[in-house]
Amino acid sequence: MTAAGLARRLRAGELSPREAVQGYLDRIEALDGEVNAYITVRAEEALAEADALERAPARGPLWGVPVAVKDVIDVAGTPTTAASRILADRVPDRDAHVVARLREAGAILLGKLNLHEFAYGALTTSPHFGPARNPWSPDRVCGGSSGGSGAAIAADLAAATLGTDTAGSIRIPACYCGVTGLRPSSGRVSNRGVVPVAWSFDTVGPIARTAEDCALVLGTVAGRDPGDPSTVNAPVPPYGETLGAGARGLRIGVVTSLVEGADPRIAVVVTEALGELRSLGAQLVPVAPPLLERAGTIQQAMQFQEATAAHLEWLRTRLSDYGDDVRARLLVGLFLPSTLYVTGQRARRAYYEELRRVLERVDVLAAPTMPVLPPRVGEETVEVEGREVPYRLALIPYNSPWSLAGLPVASVPCGFVDGLPVGFALIGPRLGEEAVLRAAHAFQGATDWHELRPAPARRAAEGAALP
Amino acid sequence: MAATPSLGELRRLAEAQGVAPTDADLEAVRAFLAVLLPAFRELEGLVPPETAPAAFFLPGERE
């Protein structure tokens, strides 16, 4: 069931918040041993919060809806581990701003979701908490770093989730788990109470079943936070009101080089999806944004050093407590000169100006979310036409171009290759989440890829109170 | 930026910042730097000279 659908049933009295919470707890009990989406389940707290909610007079847009958040986002009284040994015992005493907003809207916090250690990687194979497994194929990773968020939605272990995205960490797991994810524009959502990776790029956003659900959650958490100066002073549009405007008349810039550079089987699926949007009245325009191939390098020129700065004290005192891959990546920033950081900032401005000009000619851009299928758990390469391709190098050119520019990006499920989900990305202008959600919603109104569920979720749904 | 630094050079730089990595850590870092440094060098010639940095935000003044 979608979060929006569940919210409607709750408001109509067809289901109580306690029943909704208990339904998800039952599923978590049945399935999460296999999926490992959760690091912490707040069973008793969530049931108590459901009971309290039923007594409260106000009913917000997410009243009684059970949600979960990536375990870098603080929930008061519940550990925020960041899937690390270093923070294993850290219990915050305040909610993150986004969690407070979810609670104000009536959402119930089911628990904290697995991720790549410190959100600094795209596999979600923490050596400390174990890998989150792809519900579509348990021998495959579910992407990352918000892998638990994607897996929880695919396996129906929460109605909606929050992830974070620095260089693809919402889009990648949404794509690999066959669900919908939205990285909002930088500054659209507060990062207060969220463990940082790199301040210039970190963004909190929803992973859920549909664009409508993403709109519902984004509308709840977006907006200026006086406690986070990186949030923008811009009104939050009523995303739900423009969602149904349809695809007719939309100009979609297809980033041809990224379609052609993907695994040919993925390129076929994405091309068919874009054809569907054309059949709905959108106009497809091939585009070739300048400097696209440099975006990953430009982002890394800043990201390495920001991440190292965020972790410097622990690098000094807890170095051996990091997993091998994250430790190596964090150490790199010690050896890069400060002039590189400034060069990166200058290149970022030049890149953004070029991309902005492209976005003046279209409403949204489109490209494959990921050019390769998810690697198997324990592997860091993927096979494309018989060649072994490093997973990390494959993902950067498809994700950094948009996060470097701080643009909103949705990943929308659009088909399968070898039984594994494929997604396409819709990229909007800065603060242009409405156009992205509108196009995604139009596509989902005409297709059913977002409704398909992997075998474990189908099994658990049989005879359960929550369809 | 010069060529990939040696293990000894990396160790000195790390220790100057209060960090004590193992040889295995530094070998992993060298592998990263061998890929990254040439790409970073190319960035230096990419940006038009008049381009100012994309500034960090100022409270309440970004939009």
Chai-1 contact restraints between the chains, C-beta under 6 A:
chainA,res_idxA,chainB,res_idxB,connection_type,confidence,min_distance_angstrom,max_distance_angstrom,comment,restraint_id
A,P229,B,F57,contact,1.0,0.0,6.0,A-B,restraint_1
A,P229,B,P59,contact,1.0,0.0,6.0,A-B,restraint_2
A,S230,B,F57,contact,1.0,0.0,6.0,A-B,restraint_3
A,V232,B,R62,contact,1.0,0.0,6.0,A-B,restraint_4
A,V232,B,E63,contact,1.0,0.0,6.0,A-B,restraint_5
A,N233,B,G60,contact,1.0,0.0,6.0,A-B,restraint_6
A,N233,B,E63,contact,1.0,0.0,6.0,A-B,restraint_7
A,A234,B,E63,contact,1.0,0.0,6.0,A-B,restraint_8
A,T297,B,A39,contact,1.0,0.0,6.0,A-B,restraint_9
A,A301,B,F40,contact,1.0,0.0,6.0,A-B,restraint_10
A,L315,B,V19,contact,1.0,0.0,6.0,A-B,restraint_11
A,R316,B,G18,contact,1.0,0.0,6.0,A-B,restraint_12
A,R316,B,V19,contact,1.0,0.0,6.0,A-B,restraint_13
A,A328,B,A28,contact,1.0,0.0,6.0,A-B,restraint_14
A,A328,B,V29,contact,1.0,0.0,6.0,A-B,restraint_15
A,L331,B,P21,contact,1.0,0.0,6.0,A-B,restraint_16
A,L331,B,D25,contact,1.0,0.0,6.0,A-B,restraint_17
A,L331,B,V29,contact,1.0,0.0,6.0,A-B,restraint_18
A,V332,B,V29,contact,1.0,0.0,6.0,A-B,restraint_19
A,V332,B,F32,contact,1.0,0.0,6.0,A-B,restraint_20
A,L334,B,A14,contact,1.0,0.0,6.0,A-B,restraint_21
A,L334,B,Q17,contact,1.0,0.0,6.0,A-B,restraint_22
A,F335,B,L13,contact,1.0,0.0,6.0,A-B,restraint_23
A,L340,B,F40,contact,1.0,0.0,6.0,A-B,restraint_24
A,V342,B,P53,contact,1.0,0.0,6.0,A-B,restraint_25
A,T343,B,L43,contact,1.0,0.0,6.0,A-B,restraint_26
A,T343,B,E44,contact,1.0,0.0,6.0,A-B,restraint_27
A,Q345,B,P53,contact,1.0,0.0,6.0,A-B,restraint_28
A,Q345,B,A54,contact,1.0,0.0,6.0,A-B,restraint_29
A,R346,B,V47,contact,1.0,0.0,6.0,A-B,restraint_30
A,R346,B,T51,contact,1.0,0.0,6.0,A-B,restraint_31
A,R346,B,P53,contact,1.0,0.0,6.0,A-B,restraint_32
A,A347,B,L43,contact,1.0,0.0,6.0,A-B,restraint_33
A,A347,B,L46,contact,1.0,0.0,6.0,A-B,restraint_34
A,A347,B,V47,contact,1.0,0.0,6.0,A-B,restraint_35
A,R348,B,A54,contact,1.0,0.0,6.0,A-B,restraint_36
A,R349,B,T51,contact,1.0,0.0,6.0,A-B,restraint_37
A,R349,B,A54,contact,1.0,0.0,6.0,A-B,restraint_38
A,A350,B,V47,contact,1.0,0.0,6.0,A-B,restraint_39
A,A350,B,T51,contact,1.0,0.0,6.0,A-B,restraint_40
